Amino acid sequence: MKQQEIEKIIIKYMHQEANHSELKKLDLWLKDPANSALFNRFVETEYLVAINLGDYNLQKAKRAIRKKYELQRRKGKIAFVRKMSVAASIVLILSFSLSLITGNNSALKNSTAKSPIETKSNKTILTLNNGEKISLDSTKKYSANNAKGNDKELLYLPKNETKKTAKEFAYNYLTIPRGGDFFVQLSDGTKIFLNSDSKLKYPVTFNEGEARKVELIYGEAYFEVSPSSKHSGDAFKVFTKNQEVHVLGTHFNVKAYKEDRFVSTTLIEGKVKVNNGLNTVLLAPNQQARVSNETKLIAVLNVDVSHEVAWVKGLFSFNEAPLEEIMKTLSRRYNVEVIFESEELKKYKFTGILESETPLKEILKFFESISGGDIRYTLNQHKIVIK
């Protein structure tokens, strides 16, 4: 069978719309080990994060997909393409992803070279305590005192923690540009992944007997905190503009972009306590605290954490997300300005997982295609107009 035909059958199979003849063709196609590996790779790549960050199970994945979309069908959510509901979103995932993992890779690589938008910036700025600014780019490695780094990461070597003194902390800053991402390991062993358009304030070393404190001035960061048991019981705290996170566990994500209406803290493993000065909540795994920047109220939600931290694995993960929200994410990742000519277009919803290294032009073309022409765009230098 031709690739185009098999793609259509797989899409219909996922929709549970394939007829008997099409299912026989699919079954026959899957008997070829190469084709079976291709199909398995697709499901593993695109649904591993959507189902579980742990072990991958193909049969479990397919059952989960069937169950999810059957539930959406019964609720009446699978409707017109205009609404960008689940039926449309599965086409987005399948059609786009199959082109990524088959022979079309070379075409995408060519389009990457011709894309007017750079997908990544390697100009993270390290600001030292004395005000000196250092560009951590790909042209040279950074090495000073107890730190070594390059354009992708900065590692602080462990130093003997000093006894509590009146000595002031020396704070450094990391500023991650739009279009970039970065990793830093602090001197206590804590690992922090920083997303595009983020800024972190942290001490070069920590004093024994004092809480270990860092500040996410803005942006998004994923933390794997070195436990207090390894540091004489010293607590670890993360501050943002409107909240304090007291870490009782290890793995969590904080999203605090300046343009967002709330600061969200998502717990993956362990426990954290979120305090905004008025209220305090204790989070369990798979829960998210949202602190409103306007009312200062804290809401606690049960969430699919895989969607929240997919960016750490180099993925965009959207679950019934409005196009306006999606374009905010893309604008930070690709360092572009987005303008909507219609308020109605902001409400289109998509569900899907895409690789963050995919050329922006290819993503925009796909949104245009899947909408049936309802969504159109122009891309000029660093500006996208959705119309």
Summary of the structure (lengths in Angstrom):
residues: 387
radius of gyration: 23.0
end to end distance: 37.2
largest distance: 78.3
contacts: 1198
relative contact order: 0.11
helix: 33%
strand: 31%
